Amino acid sequence: MNKLSAKSMLTGIVFLSTLLSAHGCAPSRSEYYDGLQRRRERSYERWREGVEEEHAPHLEGELSKEDAVRFALGHSPRLLAALQTEAEGRGRVVEAYSYALPDVRVSGSYTRLDEGPPVFDINAGAQPFRVGEGGKDRYNVALDITQPLYQGGAIPVAQRAARLFSYLGEEMVRGAVEDTAFTVFNAYYRTLLAQHLVEVEEAALESAEAHLEAARARREEGMARDYDVLRARVEVSNIEASLIQSRQEKQEAYTALMRAMGASQTSEVVLSDELSETDAAAPAFEEAVNAAFQNRPDIFQATIEADLQQEAVAEVRTRYFPRLDAFFNYGQEYAEGSWDDEWRGGLRLNWTLFDGLAREGAMIQRRAELRRAEILLGDAEQRAIKDVRDALYEVESADEMARSQEMNLQRAQEAQRLVEEGYREGINTEIELLDARSAMTRARGLYYRALYRQKTARLMLRRATGELAK
């Protein structure tokens, strides 16, 4: 090849490589963030125009806690993301078949020679010379098939590990189901509590405003002082401030419920369930621990992860054994205006006798990871025991609190009745009446909080035993 053509080809190769590299390079930080900002602006515009995402539908009508959980299981972003882990496990199972199935590849190439092969040479004296020149173009096409026969036991190890990973994905989904159900149930109960607290404050405000009007009328009749009217007005203002706070908490609880369900924030639903006292007996401690060991997804995950690490140890062990493959190659080459072909087939044995202690180092790592997985499994079991014990204590305490606050509410109601009668008869004072009504408001609020605590305590117990994922 002359110098000019060689230089031209080299220049072309460098130019093509530079062009491909420039086309595939990453954007600068400013370019990337400019594009990112534009995407955020488009998302804001979609929200402002009322365009809802597919995962956030609008809901209306009555909503029970069971319906809320069922809806969340189909629309919760966290659960939908966990489902991709399960799909990843199925993909690994399919990928594991590659260890046993044949590998089939087709390749091709084109070669441009510097000089074509001579047609024939003539030796005339001391200086031989070439007569004619063959073609400079070469084309090759090849088919390669490799069938693993024995991989030192790596094939069944890979297939078992893939199956275990798919099982791990299923348990992660089950854990996400349990977390979603717990979050939705808890948000539902919190919204019910917030609604009841708003109702308590609204009733207290109505009563306080009526008392304020009565105090003003009594003052006009000369039966009350300016202080009595002022004191009643202060009571109204205090309740109004508390009502504003309760309404804000109600809105926050409602928004959290819609977010946990994966529903639109603009949904308009009415919660159909009520906060009511629960009298179901809690299970015995040993029975609850047994249920936790049989049901909790985190314990199943820790167990499967330990089994996966056991397979990882087995995979390193297979590296000490030989590999045997069957192969078949078929190729064709085009040159001098015709195609020539050839094929080969046989067995190929590879046995690594020494790899610089790489296998030994890998074995130390995998055994340490296995031991760590076993320790984490034991920790998961101990955590389950603690969760069950704490949940049972909480259930017992919440039940006592509910009974106590129910009796306290009855006392407050009776006390308010007696003070109101005494006030009308001139026996009790203005301050005593306001104190009785304030105590009644606090008692109602504490009663509903006790019912909420009772509900969440049993919810925590169901989660501790792994029964929410059923």
VOPAGU-2260 file (C-alpha; in pm, 1 decimal, decimal comma):
REM VOPAGU-2260
SITE   aa  ch    i         X         Y         Z
SITE  MET   A    0       0,0       0,0       0,0
SITE  ASN   A    1     141,5     346,1     -91,3
SITE  LYS   A    2     195,2     610,7     178,6
SITE  LEU   A    3     -91,3     832,1      60,9
SITE  SER   A    4    -355,5     558,7      77,9
SITE  ALA   A    5    -232,3     434,3     417,6
SITE  LYS   A    6    -239,6     785,6     558,5
SITE  SER   A    7    -588,3     846,4     418,9
SITE  MET   A    8    -723,5     525,0     570,8
SITE  LEU   A    9    -568,3     602,7     910,0
SITE  THR   A   10    -715,0     953,8     901,1
SITE  GLY   A   11   -1057,9     815,1     818,3
SITE  ILE   A   12   -1043,4     566,0    1103,8
SITE  VAL   A   13    -943,2     836,6    1353,6
SITE  PHE   A   14   -1219,5    1069,0    1229,2
SITE  LEU   A   15   -1484,0     794,9    1252,4
SITE  SER   A   16   -1373,7     698,5    1604,0
SITE  THR   A   17   -1384,4    1061,7    1715,8
SITE  LEU   A   18   -1731,1    1107,5    1566,3
SITE  LEU   A   19   -1867,6     798,5    1740,9
SITE  SER   A   20   -1710,3     899,2    2072,3
SITE  ALA   A   21   -1854,3    1249,3    2050,8
SITE  HIS   A   22   -2198,4    1112,9    1969,4
SITE  GLY   A   23   -2200,0     885,0    2273,1
SITE  CYS   A   24   -2047,1    1117,5    2534,3
SITE  ALA   A   25   -2248,8    1224,4    2839,1
SITE  PRO   A   26   -2394,7    1577,0    2857,7
SITE  SER   A   27   -2232,5    1836,0    3078,4
SITE  ARG   A   28   -2378,5    1913,7    3420,1
SITE  SER   A   29   -2539,3    2236,7    3300,2
SITE  GLU   A   30   -2689,2    2066,9    2993,1
SITE  TYR   A   31   -2828,8    1780,8    3197,6
SITE  TYR   A   32   -2982,4    2007,2    3462,5
SITE  ASP   A   33   -3129,8    2235,2    3196,7
SITE  GLY   A   34   -3312,3    1934,5    3052,7
SITE  LEU   A   35   -3406,1    1815,7    3399,9
SITE  GLN   A   36   -3552,4    2156,0    3482,8
SITE  ARG   A   37   -3761,0    2149,4    3165,3
SITE  ARG   A   38   -3901,0    1808,7    3257,2
SITE  ARG   A   39   -3992,3    1936,3    3603,4
SITE  GLU   A   40   -4166,5    2234,7    3450,2
SITE  ARG   A   41   -4370,8    2008,2    3223,3
SITE  SER   A   42   -4470,7    1797,5    3523,4
SITE  TYR   A   43   -4583,6    2110,8    3705,2
SITE  GLU   A   44   -4786,9    2220,8    3403,5
SITE  ARG   A   45   -4960,6    1881,9    3389,2
SITE  TRP   A   46   -5046,1    1908,8    3757,6
SITE  ARG   A   47   -5173,1    2266,5    3720,6
SITE  GLU   A   48   -5393,0    2165,9    3428,3
SITE  GLY   A   49   -5544,8    1887,3    3635,4
SITE  VAL   A   50   -5387,7    1603,2    3441,1
SITE  GLU   A   51   -5368,4    1304,1    3676,3
SITE  GLU   A   52   -5111,2    1033,1    3646,9
SITE  GLU   A   53   -5230,0     681,7    3575,8
SITE  HIS   A   54   -5130,6     568,4    3926,1
SITE  ALA   A   55   -5336,1     838,7    4101,1
SITE  PRO   A   56   -5704,5     802,5    4004,9
SITE  HIS   A   57   -5977,1    1022,0    4151,6
SITE  LEU   A   58   -6209,5     859,3    4409,5
SITE  GLU   A   59   -6555,3     957,2    4529,6
SITE  GLY   A   60   -6820,3     811,5    4760,5
SITE  GLU   A   61   -6795,9     600,5    5073,7
SITE  LEU   A   62   -6474,3     422,6    5160,3
SITE  SER   A   63   -6426,0     144,5    5415,5
SITE  LYS   A   64   -6085,3      53,5    5551,7
SITE  GLU   A   65   -6091,9    -280,5    5365,5
SITE  ASP   A   66   -6171,8    -103,9    5038,8
SITE  ALA   A   67   -5891,2     142,0    5107,9
SITE  VAL   A   68   -5640,3    -141,5    5148,0
SITE  ARG   A   69   -5765,7    -323,8    4839,3
SITE  PHE   A   70   -5733,1      -7,6    4634,9
SITE  ALA   A   71   -5383,0      55,2    4769,3
SITE  LEU   A   72   -5270,6    -296,1    4673,9
SITE  GLY   A   73   -5337,6    -206,4    4312,7
SITE  HIS   A   74   -5213,6     153,1    4311,8
SITE  SER   A   75   -4954,9     204,3    4585,9
SITE  PRO   A   76   -4629,6     326,5    4422,2
SITE  ARG   A   77   -4415,1     139,5    4674,0
SITE  LEU   A   78   -4597,3    -187,4    4611,1
SITE  LEU   A   79   -4590,3    -142,6    4234,0
SITE  ALA   A   80   -4214,4     -87,1    4259,9
SITE  ALA   A   81   -4176,6    -403,6    4471,5
SITE  LEU   A   82   -4356,0    -603,5    4203,7
SITE  GLN   A   83   -4066,4    -526,0    3970,7
SITE  THR   A   84   -3839,4    -712,4    4211,6
SITE  GLU   A   85   -4057,4   -1018,6    4164,3
SITE  ALA   A   86   -4030,8    -975,3    3787,5
SITE  GLU   A   87   -3653,1    -946,0    3827,6
SITE  GLY   A   88   -3654,9   -1283,5    4004,4
SITE  ARG   A   89   -3842,5   -1442,9    3716,1
SITE  GLY   A   90   -3585,5   -1293,8    3480,6
SITE  ARG   A   91   -3301,8   -1452,0    3679,0
SITE  VAL   A   92   -3468,7   -1790,7    3654,4
SITE  VAL   A   93   -3482,7   -1754,6    3276,6
SITE  GLU   A   94   -3122,1   -1632,7    3270,2
SITE  ALA   A   95   -3008,4   -1938,2    3468,7
SITE  TYR   A   96   -3106,1   -2163,5    3178,2
SITE  SER   A   97   -2811,0   -2016,0    2988,3
SITE  TYR   A   98   -2578,7   -2234,1    3196,7
SITE  ALA   A   99   -2733,4   -2549,0    3048,3
SITE  LEU   A  100   -2852,1   -2442,3    2703,2
SITE  PRO   A  101   -2624,9   -2407,8    2397,9
SITE  ASP   A  102   -2462,3   -2080,5    2302,3
SITE  VAL   A  103   -2515,1   -2005,1    1932,2
SITE  ARG   A  104   -2333,6   -1715,3    1767,1
SITE  VAL   A  105   -2293,9   -1588,8    1412,8
SITE  SER   A  106   -2005,2   -1364,5    1315,6
SITE  GLY   A  107   -1884,4   -1199,2    1001,7
SITE  SER   A  108   -1596,2    -982,6     888,2
SITE  TYR   A  109   -1460,4    -789,9     595,2
SITE  THR   A  110   -1086,7    -742,7     532,3
SITE  ARG   A  111    -913,9    -516,3     283,1
SITE  LEU   A  112    -559,3    -635,2     205,8
SITE  ASP   A  113    -264,6    -407,5     138,6
SITE  GLU   A  114    -176,6    -607,7    -169,2
SITE  GLY   A  115    -356,5    -888,9    -332,8
SITE  PRO   A  116    -184,7   -1228,0    -344,2
SITE  PRO   A  117      22,3   -1289,8    -659,3
SITE  VAL   A  118    -130,3   -1487,8    -938,1
SITE  PHE   A  119     212,6   -1636,7   -1009,8
SITE  ASP   A  120     579,7   -1535,1    -984,0
SITE  ILE   A  121     848,2   -1553,9   -1255,4
SITE  ASN   A  122    1212,2   -1590,6   -1160,6
SITE  ALA   A  123    1423,2   -1435,8   -1439,1
SITE  GLY   A  124    1779,3   -1429,9   -1329,4
SITE  ALA   A  125    1853,7   -1276,0    -994,0
SITE  GLN   A  126    1544,6   -1051,0    -983,7
SITE  PRO   A  127    1205,6   -1230,7    -961,7
SITE  PHE   A  128     897,4   -1041,9   -1064,8
SITE  ARG   A  129     518,4   -1086,6   -1013,9
SITE  VAL   A  130     275,5   -1134,6   -1292,2
SITE  GLY   A  131     -79,5   -1030,8   -1197,0
SITE  GLU   A  132    -234,5    -961,6    -857,2
SITE  GLY   A  133    -525,8   -1134,6    -680,4
SITE  GLY   A  134    -827,6    -967,7    -517,7
SITE  LYS   A  135    -773,7    -751,9    -208,7
SITE  ASP   A  136   -1119,7    -811,2     -53,6
SITE  ARG   A  137   -1192,7   -1090,9     192,0
SITE  TYR   A  138   -1532,6   -1183,8     342,0
SITE  ASN   A  139   -1579,5   -1429,5     630,0
SITE  VAL   A  140   -1898,7   -1572,0     780,4
SITE  ALA   A  141   -1891,4   -1816,7    1073,9
SITE  LEU   A  142   -2136,0   -2009,7    1292,3
SITE  ASP   A  143   -2020,7   -2115,5    1644,1
SITE  ILE   A  144   -2220,8   -2347,1    1870,3
SITE  THR   A  145   -2109,5   -2435,6    2222,5
SITE  GLN   A  146   -2301,7   -2680,3    2443,6
SITE  PRO   A  147   -2199,7   -2698,2    2813,1
SITE  LEU   A  148   -2175,7   -3061,7    2925,4
SITE  TYR   A  149   -2018,2   -3034,0    3267,7
SITE  GLN   A  150   -1940,3   -2713,0    3457,0
SITE  GLY   A  151   -1816,6   -2854,9    3784,0
SITE  GLY   A  152   -2166,6   -2849,6    3930,4
SITE  ALA   A  153   -2219,1   -2480,1    3847,8
SITE  ILE   A  154   -2532,7   -2545,8    3640,0
SITE  PRO   A  155   -2757,7   -2679,7    3920,0
SITE  VAL   A  156   -2608,8   -2423,7    4161,7
SITE  ALA   A  157   -2701,6   -2139,0    3928,3
SITE  GLN   A  158   -3051,9   -2273,8    3877,2
SITE  ARG   A  159   -3109,4   -2317,9    4252,0
SITE  ALA   A  160   -2978,4   -1967,4    4321,5
SITE  ALA   A  161   -3207,8   -1821,1    4055,9
SITE  ARG   A  162   -3507,6   -1997,2    4208,1
SITE  LEU   A  163   -3414,6   -1872,0    4553,0
SITE  PHE   A  164   -3382,5   -1519,1    4420,1
SITE  SER   A  165   -3730,6   -1543,2    4270,6
SITE  TYR   A  166   -3861,5   -1663,3    4608,7
SITE  LEU   A  167   -3683,9   -1369,8    4773,0
SITE  GLY   A  168   -3861,7   -1134,7    4533,8
SITE  GLU   A  169   -4195,1   -1288,6    4628,5
SITE  GLU   A  170   -4123,6   -1235,0    4997,9
SITE  MET   A  171   -4019,1    -876,4    4932,7
SITE  VAL   A  172   -4353,6    -823,2    4760,3
SITE  ARG   A  173   -4529,6    -982,8    5056,8
SITE  GLY   A  174   -4339,1    -748,8    5288,3
SITE  ALA   A  175   -4442,6    -451,7    5075,3
SITE  VAL   A  176   -4804,5    -571,7    5093,8
SITE  GLU   A  177   -4780,3    -583,7    5471,9
SITE  ASP   A  178   -4621,1    -238,7    5493,8
SITE  THR   A  179   -4883,2     -95,9    5259,0
SITE  ALA   A  180   -5171,6    -248,1    5455,4
SITE  PHE   A  181   -5027,6    -122,3    5784,5
SITE  THR   A  182   -4975,4     228,2    5647,5
SITE  VAL   A  183   -5324,9     248,1    5496,9
SITE  PHE   A  184   -5499,4     106,0    5805,2
SITE  ASN   A  185   -5307,8     342,6    6031,6
SITE  ALA   A  186   -5380,5     642,1    5806,6
SITE  TYR   A  187   -5747,8     544,5    5795,0
SITE  TYR   A  188   -5772,0     527,3    6175,0
SITE  ARG   A  189   -5582,5     854,0    6209,5
SITE  THR   A  190   -5824,9    1023,8    5971,2
SITE  LEU   A  191   -6119,5     888,7    6171,5
SITE  LEU   A  192   -5962,4    1022,6    6489,7
SITE  ALA   A  193   -5905,5    1362,6    6329,3
SITE  GLN   A  194   -6268,4    1373,9    6216,5
SITE  HIS   A  195   -6393,8    1294,2    6566,2
SITE  LEU   A  196   -6167,6    1556,2    6721,8
SITE  VAL   A  197   -6306,3    1815,3    6479,6
SITE  GLU   A  198   -6659,2    1708,9    6576,6
SITE  VAL   A  199   -6570,4    1744,6    6946,3
SITE  GLU   A  200   -6430,0    2094,3    6892,8
SITE  GLU   A  201   -6727,7    2196,3    6678,2
SITE  ALA   A  202   -6971,9    2078,2    6946,3
SITE  ALA   A  203   -6771,0    2259,9    7211,2
SITE  LEU   A  204   -6768,2    2576,6    6999,2
SITE  GLU   A  205   -7143,9    2557,8    6947,7
SITE  SER   A  206   -7197,4    2517,4    7320,6
SITE  ALA   A  207   -6955,7    2800,3    7401,6
SITE  GLU   A  208   -7122,8    3037,4    7155,3
SITE  ALA   A  209   -7465,1    2954,2    7300,0
SITE  HIS   A  210   -7331,0    3021,5    7647,7
SITE  LEU   A  211   -7185,1    3353,0    7527,6
SITE  GLU   A  212   -7523,2    3460,0    7396,1
SITE  ALA   A  213   -7686,8    3351,3    7722,5
SITE  ALA   A  214   -7430,5    3549,1    7921,5
SITE  ARG   A  215   -7499,5    3858,9    7717,0
SITE  ALA   A  216   -7874,3    3818,9    7772,7
SITE  ARG   A  217   -7821,1    3774,8    8146,2
SITE  ARG   A  218   -7606,1    4085,4    8154,0
SITE  GLU   A  219   -7883,3    4282,4    7983,2
SITE  GLU   A  220   -8114,8    4162,9    8255,9
SITE  GLY   A  221   -7865,2    4262,2    8522,8
SITE  MET   A  222   -7802,2    3902,5    8626,5
SITE  ALA   A  223   -7442,9    3875,7    8495,4
SITE  ARG   A  224   -7132,2    4092,7    8501,3
SITE  ASP   A  225   -6914,9    4215,5    8216,9
SITE  TYR   A  226   -6651,5    3972,0    8340,0
SITE  ASP   A  227   -6887,0    3681,1    8277,7
SITE  VAL   A  228   -6939,2    3791,3    7917,9
SITE  LEU   A  229   -6567,1    3849,0    7867,3
SITE  ARG   A  230   -6482,7    3510,0    8015,9
SITE  ALA   A  231   -6732,5    3339,1    7781,8
SITE  ARG   A  232   -6587,4    3527,0    7483,9
SITE  VAL   A  233   -6234,3    3413,5    7575,0
SITE  GLU   A  234   -6360,5    3056,2    7592,9
SITE  VAL   A  235   -6506,2    3086,3    7241,0
SITE  SER   A  236   -6175,4    3221,2    7107,1
SITE  ASN   A  237   -5978,3    2940,3    7270,7
SITE  ILE   A  238   -6204,0    2675,5    7118,3
SITE  GLU   A  239   -6188,8    2843,9    6775,9
SITE  ALA   A  240   -5808,3    2825,3    6785,3
SITE  SER   A  241   -5822,3    2457,6    6883,5
SITE  LEU   A  242   -6076,8    2391,6    6607,6
SITE  ILE   A  243   -5849,6    2549,0    6345,6
SITE  GLN   A  244   -5567,0    2317,4    6456,6
SITE  SER   A  245   -5794,3    2012,6    6453,1
SITE  ARG   A  246   -5916,6    2090,4    6102,2
SITE  GLN   A  247   -5559,8    2123,4    5979,9
SITE  GLU   A  248   -5470,7    1786,6    6134,5
SITE  LYS   A  249   -5778,9    1636,0    5970,0
SITE  GLN   A  250   -5669,6    1763,9    5629,1
SITE  GLU   A  251   -5316,5    1635,1    5681,3
SITE  ALA   A  252   -5448,9    1292,8    5785,6
SITE  TYR   A  253   -5678,8    1277,5    5482,3
SITE  THR   A  254   -5395,2    1372,8    5247,7
SITE  ALA   A  255   -5170,8    1108,2    5404,1
SITE  LEU   A  256   -5443,6     846,8    5354,7
SITE  MET   A  257   -5486,1     931,6    4986,0
SITE  ARG   A  258   -5108,8     927,3    4939,7
SITE  ALA   A  259   -5076,8     588,2    5108,3
SITE  MET   A  260   -5352,1     448,5    4886,8
SITE  GLY   A  261   -5201,2     589,7    4568,7
SITE  ALA   A  262   -5517,1     793,7    4501,7
SITE  SER   A  263   -5546,9    1149,8    4377,3
SITE  GLN   A  264   -5510,2    1421,6    4639,4
SITE  THR   A  265   -5829,9    1575,2    4502,0
SITE  SER   A  266   -6040,2    1266,4    4582,4
SITE  GLU   A  267   -6360,2    1323,9    4778,8
SITE  VAL   A  268   -6447,9    1020,0    4989,6
SITE  VAL   A  269   -6644,3     964,5    5307,5
SITE  LEU   A  270   -6499,6     716,9    5556,4
SITE  SER   A  271   -6771,5     466,0    5633,7
SITE  ASP   A  272   -6610,8     292,7    5934,6
SITE  GLU   A  273   -6614,5     417,8    6292,1
SITE  LEU   A  274   -6374,5     424,4    6583,7
SITE  SER   A  275   -6535,3     175,1    6818,1
SITE  GLU   A  276   -6412,8     -10,7    7122,0
SITE  THR   A  277   -6256,3    -350,1    7052,5
SITE  ASP   A  278   -6310,3    -636,1    7293,9
SITE  ALA   A  279   -6133,6    -915,8    7101,4
SITE  ALA   A  280   -5895,2   -1109,8    7324,1
SITE  ALA   A  281   -5524,5   -1096,6    7238,4
SITE  PRO   A  282   -5343,2   -1428,1    7174,1
SITE  ALA   A  283   -5101,4   -1581,4    7422,1
SITE  PHE   A  284   -4735,7   -1484,5    7392,4
SITE  GLU   A  285   -4611,1   -1824,0    7267,3
SITE  GLU   A  286   -4895,5   -1848,8    7017,7
SITE  ALA   A  287   -4814,8   -1502,6    6883,0
SITE  VAL   A  288   -4442,6   -1581,3    6852,8
SITE  ASN   A  289   -4521,3   -1902,3    6665,2
SITE  ALA   A  290   -4743,2   -1706,5    6425,2
SITE  ALA   A  291   -4463,0   -1454,0    6372,3
SITE  PHE   A  292   -4210,2   -1728,7    6290,9
SITE  GLN   A  293   -4457,3   -1882,2    6045,5
SITE  ASN   A  294   -4575,0   -1564,1    5874,5
SITE  ARG   A  295   -4338,1   -1266,9    5894,4
SITE  PRO   A  296   -4192,3   -1176,8    5552,9
SITE  ASP   A  297   -3871,0   -1035,5    5701,3
SITE  ILE   A  298   -3790,3   -1372,0    5864,0
SITE  PHE   A  299   -3858,6   -1551,2    5535,2
SITE  GLN   A  300   -3637,5   -1300,4    5353,7
SITE  ALA   A  301   -3352,6   -1350,2    5600,7
SITE  THR   A  302   -3384,9   -1729,4    5567,8
SITE  ILE   A  303   -3378,4   -1718,6    5188,0
SITE  GLU   A  304   -3082,8   -1478,7    5189,1
SITE  ALA   A  305   -2891,0   -1726,1    5407,4
SITE  ASP   A  306   -2975,3   -2003,6    5160,2
SITE  LEU   A  307   -2859,0   -1780,8    4874,7
SITE  GLN   A  308   -2524,9   -1730,1    5047,0
SITE  GLN   A  309   -2497,6   -2106,0    5088,8
SITE  GLU   A  310   -2536,0   -2141,1    4712,3
SITE  ALA   A  311   -2272,5   -1870,8    4665,7
SITE  VAL   A  312   -2029,7   -2085,1    4866,6
SITE  ALA   A  313   -2121,5   -2384,0    4649,6
SITE  GLU   A  314   -2060,3   -2179,3    4333,4
SITE  VAL   A  315   -1704,1   -2097,9    4440,4
SITE  ARG   A  316   -1649,2   -2465,2    4516,5
SITE  THR   A  317   -1737,2   -2554,4    4154,7
SITE  ARG   A  318   -1438,2   -2351,6    4034,0
SITE  TYR   A  319   -1207,2   -2628,5    4151,8
SITE  PHE   A  320   -1354,4   -2873,0    3898,6
SITE  PRO   A  321   -1299,2   -2897,6    3520,6
SITE  ARG   A  322   -1534,5   -2762,2    3253,5
SITE  LEU   A  323   -1632,8   -2972,0    2953,9
SITE  ASP   A  324   -1804,9   -2827,9    2645,6
SITE  ALA   A  325   -1904,0   -2965,9    2308,3
SITE  PHE   A  326   -1847,0   -2730,1    2017,6
SITE  PHE   A  327   -1919,6   -2701,4    1648,0
SITE  ASN   A  328   -1781,8   -2438,0    1409,5
SITE  TYR   A  329   -1876,0   -2378,1    1049,7
SITE  GLY   A  330   -1727,6   -2098,2     838,5
SITE  GLN   A  331   -1715,3   -1967,0     487,0
SITE  GLU   A  332   -1461,7   -1731,7     327,8
SITE  TYR   A  333   -1496,9   -1540,6       3,2
SITE  ALA   A  334   -1178,8   -1472,5    -191,8
SITE  GLU   A  335   -1070,9   -1473,1    -552,8
SITE  GLY   A  336   -1431,1   -1475,8    -668,1
SITE  SER   A  337   -1541,8   -1791,5    -486,5
SITE  TRP   A  338   -1656,7   -1915,7    -144,5
SITE  ASP   A  339   -1462,6   -2176,2      52,5
SITE  ASP   A  340   -1603,1   -2344,8     363,7
SITE  GLU   A  341   -1485,0   -2560,3     651,5
SITE  TRP   A  342   -1623,8   -2702,6     973,9
SITE  ARG   A  343   -1494,9   -2840,2    1300,3
SITE  GLY   A  344   -1652,4   -3019,0    1593,2
SITE  GLY   A  345   -1536,0   -3178,6    1914,4
SITE  LEU   A  346   -1498,0   -3151,6    2290,1
SITE  ARG   A  347   -1316,8   -2881,5    2484,0
SITE  LEU   A  348   -1185,3   -2936,1    2838,1
SITE  ASN   A  349   -1078,0   -2648,6    3063,0
SITE  TRP   A  350    -941,6   -2706,2    3411,6
SITE  THR   A  351    -793,5   -2424,6    3614,4
SITE  LEU   A  352    -521,0   -2573,2    3832,4
SITE  PHE   A  353    -399,1   -2246,8    3986,0
SITE  ASP   A  354    -552,6   -1900,2    3955,5
SITE  GLY   A  355    -334,4   -1700,5    4190,2
SITE  LEU   A  356    -544,8   -1785,1    4501,4
SITE  ALA   A  357    -852,6   -1612,9    4354,9
SITE  ARG   A  358   -1074,6   -1908,2    4444,7
SITE  GLU   A  359    -942,8   -1922,9    4798,4
SITE  GLY   A  360   -1006,0   -1553,0    4846,2
SITE  ALA   A  361   -1356,5   -1583,2    4702,9
SITE  MET   A  362   -1432,8   -1874,0    4935,8
SITE  ILE   A  363   -1327,0   -1670,4    5240,2
SITE  GLN   A  364   -1556,8   -1387,9    5129,7
SITE  ARG   A  365   -1857,6   -1610,5    5060,5
SITE  ARG   A  366   -1825,8   -1793,1    5391,7
SITE  ALA   A  367   -1807,6   -1461,8    5576,1
SITE  GLU   A  368   -2119,7   -1343,8    5389,4
SITE  LEU   A  369   -2292,9   -1669,8    5479,5
SITE  ARG   A  370   -2208,2   -1623,6    5846,2
SITE  ARG   A  371   -2334,8   -1266,7    5832,0
SITE  ALA   A  372   -2661,7   -1384,1    5674,3
SITE  GLU   A  373   -2704,2   -1643,0    5951,9
SITE  ILE   A  374   -2644,7   -1374,2    6215,3
SITE  LEU   A  375   -2902,3   -1148,1    6050,5
SITE  LEU   A  376   -3150,3   -1435,9    6044,3
SITE  GLY   A  377   -3109,5   -1481,0    6418,3
SITE  ASP   A  378   -3146,8   -1106,1    6466,0
SITE  ALA   A  379   -3469,1   -1108,1    6260,1
SITE  GLU   A  380   -3611,2   -1378,9    6485,2
SITE  GLN   A  381   -3514,6   -1187,9    6800,4
SITE  ARG   A  382   -3665,2    -870,6    6656,6
SITE  ALA   A  383   -3989,1   -1057,4    6587,5
SITE  ILE   A  384   -4001,2   -1178,5    6948,8
SITE  LYS   A  385   -3947,5    -823,7    7075,8
SITE  ASP   A  386   -4212,3    -684,8    6839,1
SITE  VAL   A  387   -4465,2    -943,1    6958,0
SITE  ARG   A  388   -4393,0    -873,9    7325,0
SITE  ASP   A  389   -4415,4    -496,2    7275,6
SITE  ALA   A  390   -4737,2    -530,0    7074,8
SITE  LEU   A  391   -4900,8    -746,2    7341,8
SITE  TYR   A  392   -4803,0    -495,3    7612,0
SITE  GLU   A  393   -4943,2    -216,1    7397,3
SITE  VAL   A  394   -5271,2    -404,7    7342,5
SITE  GLU   A  395   -5308,6    -461,0    7716,8
SITE  SER   A  396   -5227,5     -97,8    7795,9
SITE  ALA   A  397   -5456,9      34,8    7519,6
SITE  ASP   A  398   -5747,8    -178,9    7642,2
SITE  GLU   A  399   -5704,9     -46,8    7995,6
SITE  MET   A  400   -5683,5     307,3    7863,3
SITE  ALA   A  401   -6003,0     264,6    7657,4
SITE  ARG   A  402   -6195,9     130,5    7955,3
SITE  SER   A  403   -6060,1     407,2    8176,7
SITE  GLN   A  404   -6147,9     684,5    7932,2
SITE  GLU   A  405   -6494,7     542,8    7875,7
SITE  MET   A  406   -6561,9     566,5    8249,2
SITE  ASN   A  407   -6400,8     910,9    8257,1
SITE  LEU   A  408   -6629,4    1027,0    7976,1
SITE  GLN   A  409   -6933,9     908,9    8168,9
SITE  ARG   A  410   -6816,2    1097,8    8478,3
SITE  ALA   A  411   -6754,3    1412,6    8274,0
SITE  GLN   A  412   -7102,0    1391,3    8121,3
SITE  GLU   A  413   -7261,1    1353,7    8462,7
SITE  ALA   A  414   -7049,9    1635,2    8606,7
SITE  GLN   A  415   -7150,0    1868,1    8324,6
SITE  ARG   A  416   -7515,6    1782,1    8373,7
SITE  LEU   A  417   -7499,7    1859,3    8745,4
SITE  VAL   A  418   -7310,5    2185,9    8697,7
SITE  GLU   A  419   -7549,9    2306,1    8426,2
SITE  GLU   A  420   -7845,9    2238,0    8653,9
SITE  GLY   A  421   -7672,6    2412,7    8941,4
SITE  TYR   A  422   -7584,6    2708,5    8719,6
SITE  ARG   A  423   -7944,3    2750,1    8610,4
SITE  GLU   A  424   -8050,0    2741,4    8976,0
SITE  GLY   A  425   -7776,1    2985,1    9077,3
SITE  ILE   A  426   -7580,5    2731,0    9279,8
SITE  ASN   A  427   -7274,8    2695,2    9055,9
SITE  THR   A  428   -7070,9    2982,5    8915,6
SITE  GLU   A  429   -6978,8    3081,7    8560,7
SITE  ILE   A  430   -6624,5    2952,2    8604,8
SITE  GLU   A  431   -6747,2    2615,0    8730,3
SITE  LEU   A  432   -6972,4    2580,3    8428,9
SITE  LEU   A  433   -6692,4    2664,7    8186,3
SITE  ASP   A  434   -6457,6    2427,5    8366,2
SITE  ALA   A  435   -6712,2    2145,7    8343,6
SITE  ARG   A  436   -6764,5    2200,4    7972,8
SITE  SER   A  437   -6388,3    2219,6    7912,4
SITE  ALA   A  438   -6343,7    1895,1    8106,7
SITE  MET   A  439   -6615,2    1737,0    7894,7
SITE  THR   A  440   -6438,6    1841,5    7573,6
SITE  ARG   A  441   -6107,1    1700,0    7698,4
SITE  ALA   A  442   -6275,7    1377,1    7808,6
SITE  ARG   A  443   -6435,0    1324,0    7466,5
SITE  GLY   A  444   -6104,0    1392,4    7294,6
SITE  LEU   A  445   -5916,1    1154,1    7524,3
SITE  TYR   A  446   -6180,9     889,2    7470,5
SITE  TYR   A  447   -6142,4     899,1    7093,3
SITE  ARG   A  448   -5764,5     900,3    7127,3
SITE  ALA   A  449   -5791,8     591,8    7346,0
SITE  LEU   A  450   -6003,9     417,7    7080,4
SITE  TYR   A  451   -5746,9     513,6    6816,9
SITE  ARG   A  452   -5467,6     374,8    7032,3
SITE  GLN   A  453   -5664,1      53,4    7080,6
SITE  LYS   A  454   -5707,5      13,4    6704,9
SITE  THR   A  455   -5342,9      84,0    6628,0
SITE  ALA   A  456   -5227,4    -149,9    6906,2
SITE  ARG   A  457   -5406,9    -443,3    6746,7
SITE  LEU   A  458   -5278,8    -330,2    6409,9
SITE  MET   A  459   -4924,2    -343,4    6546,7
SITE  LEU   A  460   -4992,3    -691,2    6684,5
SITE  ARG   A  461   -5112,4    -814,7    6345,8
SITE  ARG   A  462   -4801,4    -672,0    6187,3
SITE  ALA   A  463   -4576,5    -825,0    6453,5
SITE  THR   A  464   -4724,6   -1169,6    6384,5
SITE  GLY   A  465   -4710,2   -1123,2    6006,0
SITE  GLU   A  466   -5083,5   -1159,4    5961,8
SITE  LEU   A  467   -5131,6    -834,6    5770,4
SITE  ALA   A  468   -4969,1    -991,4    5463,0
SITE  LYS   A  469   -5223,8   -1271,4    5444,5
